[in-house]
Amino acid sequence: MKKRNFLSLVVGVTTMMLTATTIAVQAQPSHPQAQEKIQELISKLNLTQEQQAQFQEIRSETKSQLENILSGEQKEAFQTAIAQGQTPLEALAAINLSSDQKTQMQTIRQSSQQQISNILTEEQRQQLRQEIRSRQGRFR
């Protein structure tokens, strides 16, 4: 059970990274850092062409859903925060989401988490866990 909870946590963290990065890409189409992190993740997981297509579809769907949640003012505030050098997660935290928006984002996160988990092999899940541990180690 602990292994399943840990995997759920790892995929959840990754999904939140992807969600925030997706918003960053949407707000700043040429945001090189966001694109670079996504490409790095895809490369490290050694996704097949089919998995890459599925991954891109999940990102696209997530982007569309997020666009419907944020107001124009929030999108603008997010874009400004990114332009000022904030990370996507910091920028997302700074736009003052309503409780309803937070709930909607949680629902999207859970859906994306499940979809991402479903396209990965067990080996890729292990690689993802290692990548998350590595990134956590850098911030301690």
Buried (B, 14 or more C-beta within 10 A) or exposed (E): EEEEEEBBEBBBBBBBBBBBBBBBBBBBEEBEBBBEBBEEBBEBBEBEEEBEEBBEEBBEBBBEBBEEBBEEEBBEBBBBBBEEEBBBBEBBEBBEBEEEBEEBBEEBBEBBBEBBBEBBEEEBBEBBBEBBEEEEEEEE
